[in-house]
Amino acid sequence: MAALLEINGLDKSFGEQRVLRNINLEVERGEIFAIMGPSGAGKTTLLRILNLLEKPDTGSITLDGDTINGVQRNGRTATRQRISMVFQSPALFNDTVYNNVAYSLRVRRMDKHAIESKVSQSLALVGLEGYDNRWAKTLSGGEEQRIAFARAVVFEPDLLLLDEPTANLDPANVAKIEEVIRTINRELNTTIIIATHHMNQVRRLADRVGMLLGGELIETGRREVVFGGAADERTRAFIEGEMVC
């Protein structure tokens, strides 16, 4: 597999607080890459930078060979059409399921019949066939999060960013969301970066893993290698459930 995403020398500070330090990373096309680390490690900030919601202080980000940070407004718009993100909380519109999922396609001025087809396919992908006319805000937390996934992938992005997407869900819904993630990766060949501090979820989902600690990416590798014997003692401690900082 060829690298879809490349990050080189990325730094980010908020005031005097340095949140990310010299991040260097390649994410291969079609893989699920997990960024693990404790709360406050910088995981969300990194995802927000990749989604162009924040600007890095230094460094470069390329997507499929194109530099995406520092581009002008038109360039950012084009890039955002290739990247999507799902947050901890779905933040749905107070509207029908169909209108929530169709929104990004309408913004792109897509033909009505094409929208109907894509929304139907996206809802089927997350196991919500027949939910089109249900009011989104009346559904369960797990169903709302699956709507968020359907909305995020309806335009078939190259890169899907997931920020603790099961943090607020019970175990049954966690299992459903994890199956949605696998299905999206398998059926759409979507490259996925998931930020989480849940080790079992990383074990179940990830192809490769990166350990982010204190804003530094201290180790990356195949999941089985990292969990079988991480090179950095801080990674080993985190996997074993110890407090690291």
N, C-alpha and C positions, 0 to 999 in steps of 0.2 A: 504494500500500500504506500502511496505517496502522501507526503505531508500536505494537509489542507490548510492548517494554521501554523504560522511561525511567529514566535514572540522573541525579541532580542533586546536585552538590556533595559527592561521596563522598570521604571521607578515611579512611585506616587507618594506624595505627602499631602497632608491636610494641616496647614499651618506648620507648626514645628514637629508634628508627629509624622514620622516616616512609616507609611502603611505597607508599601511594597518595595522590595530591594532587589534590583538587578535580576528580574525574572527572565529566564531563558527557557523556552519550551517549544517543542514541535508536537502537534496533534495530527495523527494520520487520518486520512479520509476513511470514513465508514466505521471508525472505532468509537467505543465508549471510554472516555478518559475521566477518571474520578480525581478530583482535588480534595484531599482529606486534610483535616487539621482542626484544632480546637477553635472555639468561638473567639473572635478577635484576631484570627491569624491573617486575615486579609482576603479570604475567599470571595466574599460578596463584592468587594471593591474590584477584584480582578475580573469577575464576570461583568460587572457594570462597565468597566473599561472596554472589554471585548464587545459589548453591545453598544458602544459609543455613547453611553450615558454619562461617563466621566472621561476626562482627558488625562493621559499619563504625563508626568513631568518630563521624562526622557524615555527613549527607546522606540522601537518600531514594531508594528503588527502587520503581518501580511496574510491575506486570505486568498488562497489559490493563486499566489504569486503577485497579487495586487496589494499595495500598501493602503491600509484603511484608516490609520490614525493620522490626524492632521489634514485630512482632505476637506474641501469646501462643502458648503451645504448640499449642493446637488450630488456630490460624491457620497456624502453621508447617507442621503436618502436611498441611493442605489445600493449601498452596502447593507443598510437595514432591511432591504428586501431579500437579503441572503442569510440573515441571522435572525433568530427568534429566541425569546427567553421566557421561562416560566418561573415565577417567584414562589415563596412559601405560601402566600395568600393569593387566591385567584384574581381578586379585583375585577369581577365581572360587571358588565353593564346591567342596569335594572331593566332587562328586556328579555325577549325569548332566547332560548338556546340557539336557534337558527341565526338570529340577528347578531348574537355575540360572535359566533364562528365566522359569519359572512363579512364582518366589518372590514377586515384587512383587504378582502377581495374587492369590496365596493370602493374602497379608497383607491385601489389600482384601476378602477373603471372597467372591471371585467364584465363580460356579457352575462346577463341574468341567468341564462340556461347553464353556462359554464359554472357560475357560482353555485347553483343548485346541485350540480353534479359533484363539485369539489366538497361542499359542505356535507353532503350525504356520505361521501367516501371518508371524510375526516371523522365524522361521528361514528361510523362503523369501525374505524381503526381503533377508537378508544372504548368501544363497547356501549355506545349510547344511541344505537339505531332507534328511530321513532321518537326521539326526545325533541324534535325540531320546535314544536309549539309549546313546550313546557316553559314555564317562567324560571329563568336561571336561578334567581335568588331563593326559590322555594325548595331547591334540591339539597341533598346532603352534602357535607364537606367534601367527601370523596368524589361525588358526582360533579361538584363544582370544579374540583381540580382537574378532572378528566375533560371538562369543557375547556378549561384553560389550555390543556394539551392540544385539544382539537383545534382551537383558535391559533395556537402557536405553529402548528404544522400544516394548516390548510393550504398555505401557499408554497409548501414543500421547500423550506429553507435548507441551505447547505449545512448550516451549523445551528444546533439547538443547545442553549445554555440553561441549566437547571440549578436553581439556588435552593437547596434543602427542600425539594418539592414534596416530601412526605412528612415534614416536621410536625404538622398539626393533625395527623391522621392516626386512626386506630390501626392495629396490625392487619385486619382484613383488608382495609382500603390501601394500606401500604403495599400489600401483595398485588392488588389490582393495578396500582400505579406502576409498580415495577414491571408488571407484564406489559403495560402500555409502552413503557420505555423500550423494552426489548422488541416489541412489535414495530414501533416506529423505526428503530435502528435496522431491523431486518427487512421490513417491507419497503421503506423509503430510502434505505442506505444513508440515513441521516447521521452525520457526525455529531456526537453528543458529548458535552462536558458537564459533569455533575459535581457540584460542590456539596460536601456532606461531612459530618463528623460521626456518622453511623458506620462502624466498621463492618457489620454484617451486610449492610446494603452494598458497600464497596465490594465485598467478597462475591456477592450474588450477581452484580451487574458489570463491573469494570473489566475491560481488556487490559488497560494500563492504569497506573496510579501515580500521583504526585503528592508528596507531603509538604504542605505549606505551614511554616512555623515562624511567627514573628515577622511576617512579611517576606520571608525567604523560602524559595523552593529548594528544600534541602536534599530531596531525593526523588527520582522517578524510576519507574521500571514496570515490567510485566507484573500483573497482580500476583501471580503465583510465586514469583521471585521475591517481591517485597514482603508478602505475608509469610513466605517460607523462611526468610532470613534476611531482613532489611539490613543494608550496609551501615546506616546511621543509627546509633543507639537511641536517639530521641524518637525516631520512627518506630523502633521496636518497643519502646516504652509506651508510646501512644496506642499501638495496636494491642498491647497487653492491658490497656485501661488505666495506665498511670497518668497523673497530671504532668503535663509538659508545658514549658513556656520559653 
